[in-house]
Amino acid sequence: MAGADKSQKTEKPTAKRLREAREKGQIARSPELTAWIGMLVASQMVRLTVVHGAKTFGSMFESMGNAIASPDTAGANRFAVDAMMKGAILIAPLLLTLMAVTIVVALSQVGLKPSLKRLKPDFSRLNAFKGMKRLVSAQAYWEVGKSLLKVAVLVAVVWPAVATAAHTFTTSGADSFNEIAAIGGATALLILRNVSIAALVIASADYIVQRRRVMKDVRMTKQEVKEEWRQNEGNPEIRQAIRSRQAAISRNRMIGLVSSADVVVVNPTHYSVALKYDAAKGAPQVVAKGAGVLAARIRREADKYGVPIVAEPVLTRTLYSSCEVGTFIPVELYEVVAHLLAFVFSLRAKGRASGYHEMPAPAPAF
């Protein structure tokens, strides 16, 4: 990708971009981290294995002596089976622990779904020009520096332990094989532990560098973030059109209910609220309401179907602000709405219900 494009990658990667990068194998990982953690655990497990092994081998040598003292096929078979069982029991904790540590550390880096795309042949890696660029890249310098640091740490850690062991050999007067083996084994385990700790620090730093490089590579431009948002959420224009269409359908459905209303109260021009009373439901219900253009449309629909239109500004504003379409009027408005319906029903009895009407008297206070 061009440098200009890289300079535009100012946004943190989204969850989708990180998931795609993981699927492509573009994740931070350090094989050395797994190896050196395993070595550190092994240095401690070997010590425990040797301590328990001394008792186990003592018991095995005793069984061997008994088998030699009384040689027979059955006794030899029993000794062989017993020796293999004890050996397996002795070495099993070491092997199982190393296996568990290796799996846990590896999964902590690559996750439960490791990508196999890195195993596919990539012929672009055979490009000589790109190969030369990689030789002088920051990553190449880091690898060289890391190798030199490993050598320096190895010398700094191993040399004191070796010097101490040499001094111990020359001053302790150890002359038996067991003493020499004990000093040599302790020194080897000490070196293994110290080297593992030092190398683990370097591997941890390497993992941090790898992670920072990967996170830098997967950063996104503002345009990429916007495009992904559009893909996930949909085009804003389309969503706006859908919402507008849904609102229009809802308004048309509401306007269609005006024809079944018993009365439309108005403000007289700014607000309109259509009410329908069904004795079975117990209270009048708001079937339509609107302001401005929608209020005018409700009035036209009421006039078209002969629904009485009554001017009652205070009641209209109260109904408009306190009731939603499809809800029943609140209890505190029962009295004034009952007065309104009584007026409408009296007009209907006289055959003069349709059209515009003024209430003959103020509605009761509420």
Order of alpha helices (4+ residues) and beta strands (2+ residues): alpha-alpha-alpha-alpha-alpha-alpha-alpha-alpha-alpha-beta-beta-beta-alpha-beta-alpha-alpha-beta
